[in-house]
Amino acid sequence: MVATDTSLTDALVAALPEGSVILNPDSMHAYRWDRANDPDAGMPLAVVRVTSTEQVQTVVRLAAAANVPIVPRGAGSSLSGGSTAIDGCIVLSLDRMREITVDPVTRTVVTQPGAFNAEVKAAAAEHGLWYPPDPASFQFCSIGGNVATNAGGLCCVKYGVTTDYVLGMTVVLADGRAVTLGGPKIKDVAGYSLMKLFTGSEGTLCIITEIVLRLVPAQRPPTTLVATFATLEDAMATVLAITKTMRPSMLEFMDRVSINAVEDVTKMGLDRSAAAMLVVQSDEPAGHAGVEIAEVEALCAMHKATECFFTDDPDEGEAFVTARRIAIPSVEKLGTVLMEDVGVPLPRLGDLVVGIEQIAQNRDVVIAVIAHAGDGNTHPLLVFNPNDKAQQARAEIAYGEVMDLAVSLGGTITGEHGVGRLKRAWLPGYLGPDVLELNHRIKAAFDPAGILNPGVVLDPAWSAT
Ligand SMILES: Cc1cc2nc3c(=O)[nH]c(=O)nc-3n(C[C@H](O)[C@H](O)[C@H](O)COP(=O)(O)OP(=O)(O)OC[C@H]3O[C@@H](n4cnc5c(N)ncnc54)[C@H](O)[C@@H]3O)c2cc1C
């Protein structure tokens, strides 16, 4: 599916405003990779930077006529290779579509997909409102990418993930038609729930060009508790004890490798000898937050926390949340990282984390683990030296073993980052043949020619027989 002549690029240049189409290979370079850093990223035919739904329609119609694949791209922070370019594709960048309009009456925001999550939060805050989903990348990921991956985040343990806030969207389909679903209304069950289907569809079913999101009243200032543990088992038992009895607004986990990686960068005095650290927040109303955090403190003590303290000071609390947020870039300083996103039912979280440690030992690879622990969603980061091919091979084996372990514990191969290109091989085993077939039927219904992000989520060469 690689265009061999310049007819498509000429047509794109003719149809779109000046400066929309990038053809220079050097300038296209920045659009080839996402944060998964796939060494097999392809070379696009063109990068197109659009500013409206109509322009997206033009690009899709021209690409469809030429049978050229499109890779939709928000901010390129995907950790699963979802926005990695393929050879001969058009990278359709939504990064210039950044308009945001807040309606405080309906408590909704209408946003174009390229706006950063942080920009949507800031616009809502001007009206005393809040858009809760907060991927650790919220300062540099787009809201369209969040919807396309159904992103989670740190406060999602209490406030839910992206799909819980999507009330409406305009999307461009693979044949170039634009359709609008939902809107600023709270309840709507008319017809099949296409918005739920498109949320998390990773650019494979449609291109999202406008989104209506629900907002809630501003979050109360949280109380933050930090606890360290000498063993993974004690930390995991604490997580389970907390989630059994309460719903904190944050319940995050870092293991020894990630604590040390963050300490290398921040020098903030984290306990390098701890096997695990939990960061817990309560945003209950004044008085109640203190009660909830005191209960968490008691549970930490009951499960042999080596150190535990809490603070009402927002800046002090934020320093620990930031430590958790920068864990991924900090671990990336240790070497090349293969990132996982496996999740399990909460009672199996301990088995998962301890099992990952075992895999790291067996395969002699470094695996740092951070987790949205209250959601049972872990991010094992497998670190290797790209010049050590034997080590890289062991890391790649361990990568699969971690997903197999999660599935064997009743879990999933991805909790929030999406299947992308990197986890596609594990999807059939996770879904089973019947559900896999349903997935392929849905893809065929919305994108029969397979031009939208081919190779992401599903194998384009799949056959049921
Ligand atoms: C340090 C770090 C921390 C992170 N923490 C979290 C976290 O806590 N939680 C979490 O969920 N993720 C996290 N991520 C992953 C990533 O930020 C999210 O997946 C995010 O939602 C991707 O947004 P993006 O704009 O960068 O999308 P991109 O990387 O550009 O694209 C991601 C996918 O969405 C598709 N896409 C993008 N825009 C559109 C559109 N408008 N229409 C259709 N398809 C589209 C792409 O084709 C691709 O498949 C983290 C990443 C980093 C680097």
Ligand as a Chemical Component Dictionary entry (heavy atoms), coordinates in Angstrom:
data_LIG
# 
_chem_comp.id                   LIG 
_chem_comp.type                 NON-POLYMER 
_chem_comp.pdbx_formal_charge   0 
_chem_comp.three_letter_code    LIG 
# 
loop_
_chem_comp_atom.comp_id 
_chem_comp_atom.atom_id 
_chem_comp_atom.alt_atom_id 
_chem_comp_atom.type_symbol 
_chem_comp_atom.charge 
_chem_comp_atom.model_Cartn_x 
_chem_comp_atom.model_Cartn_y 
_chem_comp_atom.model_Cartn_z 
_chem_comp_atom.pdbx_ordinal 
LIG C1  C1  C 0 6.096  9.683  30.728 1  
LIG C2  C2  C 0 4.783  9.128  30.213 2  
LIG C3  C3  C 0 3.776  8.854  31.125 3  
LIG C4  C4  C 0 2.550  8.328  30.673 4  
LIG N1  N1  N 0 1.566  8.095  31.582 5  
LIG C5  C5  C 0 0.363  7.625  31.169 6  
LIG C6  C6  C 0 -0.688 7.387  32.109 7  
LIG O1  O1  O 0 -0.556 7.621  33.311 8  
LIG N2  N2  N 0 -1.856 6.909  31.632 9  
LIG C7  C7  C 0 -2.063 6.659  30.288 10 
LIG O2  O2  O 0 -3.159 6.228  29.893 11 
LIG N3  N3  N 0 -1.070 6.876  29.389 12 
LIG C8  C8  C 0 0.117  7.341  29.789 13 
LIG N4  N4  N 0 1.125  7.562  28.872 14 
LIG C9  C9  C 0 0.922  7.188  27.453 15 
LIG C10 C10 C 0 0.390  8.304  26.528 16 
LIG O3  O3  O 0 0.728  9.593  27.022 17 
LIG C11 C11 C 0 -1.128 8.157  26.348 18 
LIG O4  O4  O 0 -1.404 6.956  25.637 19 
LIG C12 C12 C 0 -1.789 9.335  25.617 20 
LIG O5  O5  O 0 -3.194 9.164  25.680 21 
LIG C13 C13 C 0 -1.363 9.463  24.158 22 
LIG O6  O6  O 0 -1.726 10.761 23.708 23 
LIG P1  P1  P 0 -0.969 11.409 22.450 24 
LIG O7  O7  O 0 -1.636 12.683 22.119 25 
LIG O8  O8  O 0 0.486  11.496 22.711 26 
LIG O9  O9  O 0 -1.306 10.311 21.351 27 
LIG P2  P2  P 0 -0.387 9.707  20.210 28 
LIG O10 O10 O 0 0.809  9.043  20.770 29 
LIG O11 O11 O 0 -0.157 10.715 19.163 30 
LIG O12 O12 O 0 -1.396 8.591  19.656 31 
LIG C14 C14 C 0 -1.810 7.531  20.462 32 
LIG C15 C15 C 0 -2.826 6.689  19.691 33 
LIG O13 O13 O 0 -4.009 7.452  19.460 34 
LIG C16 C16 C 0 -4.246 7.629  18.068 35 
LIG N5  N5  N 0 -4.736 9.005  17.917 36 
LIG C17 C17 C 0 -4.177 10.138 18.403 37 
LIG N6  N6  N 0 -4.967 11.184 18.132 38 
LIG C18 C18 C 0 -6.048 10.712 17.467 39 
LIG C19 C19 C 0 -7.215 11.297 16.920 40 
LIG N7  N7  N 0 -7.457 12.607 17.034 41 
LIG N8  N8  N 0 -8.107 10.500 16.284 42 
LIG C20 C20 C 0 -7.900 9.170  16.186 43 
LIG N9  N9  N 0 -6.812 8.562  16.684 44 
LIG C21 C21 C 0 -5.899 9.318  17.316 45 
LIG C22 C22 C 0 -2.925 7.341  17.392 46 
LIG O14 O14 O 0 -3.105 6.866  16.081 47 
LIG C23 C23 C 0 -2.339 6.277  18.309 48 
LIG O15 O15 O 0 -2.884 5.014  18.015 49 
LIG C24 C24 C 0 2.351  8.081  29.289 50 
LIG C25 C25 C 0 3.369  8.381  28.370 51 
LIG C26 C26 C 0 4.576  8.904  28.820 52 
LIG C27 C27 C 0 5.647  9.210  27.809 53 
# 
loop_
_chem_comp_bond.comp_id 
_chem_comp_bond.atom_id_1 
_chem_comp_bond.atom_id_2 
_chem_comp_bond.value_order 
_chem_comp_bond.pdbx_ordinal 
LIG C1  C2  SING 1  
LIG C2  C3  SING 2  
LIG C2  C26 DOUB 3  
LIG C3  C4  DOUB 4  
LIG C4  N1  SING 5  
LIG C4  C24 SING 6  
LIG N1  C5  DOUB 7  
LIG C5  C6  SING 8  
LIG C5  C8  SING 9  
LIG C6  O1  DOUB 10 
LIG C6  N2  SING 11 
LIG N2  C7  SING 12 
LIG C7  O2  DOUB 13 
LIG C7  N3  SING 14 
LIG N3  C8  DOUB 15 
LIG C8  N4  SING 16 
LIG N4  C9  SING 17 
LIG N4  C24 SING 18 
LIG C9  C10 SING 19 
LIG C10 O3  SING 20 
LIG C10 C11 SING 21 
LIG C11 O4  SING 22 
LIG C11 C12 SING 23 
LIG C12 O5  SING 24 
LIG C12 C13 SING 25 
LIG C13 O6  SING 26 
LIG O6  P1  SING 27 
LIG P1  O7  DOUB 28 
LIG P1  O8  SING 29 
LIG P1  O9  SING 30 
LIG O9  P2  SING 31 
LIG P2  O10 DOUB 32 
LIG P2  O11 SING 33 
LIG P2  O12 SING 34 
LIG O12 C14 SING 35 
LIG C14 C15 SING 36 
LIG C15 O13 SING 37 
LIG C15 C23 SING 38 
LIG O13 C16 SING 39 
LIG C16 N5  SING 40 
LIG C16 C22 SING 41 
LIG N5  C17 SING 42 
LIG N5  C21 SING 43 
LIG C17 N6  DOUB 44 
LIG N6  C18 SING 45 
LIG C18 C19 SING 46 
LIG C18 C21 DOUB 47 
LIG C19 N7  SING 48 
LIG C19 N8  DOUB 49 
LIG N8  C20 SING 50 
LIG C20 N9  DOUB 51 
LIG N9  C21 SING 52 
LIG C22 O14 SING 53 
LIG C22 C23 SING 54 
LIG C23 O15 SING 55 
LIG C24 C25 DOUB 56 
LIG C25 C26 SING 57 
LIG C26 C27 SING 58 
# 
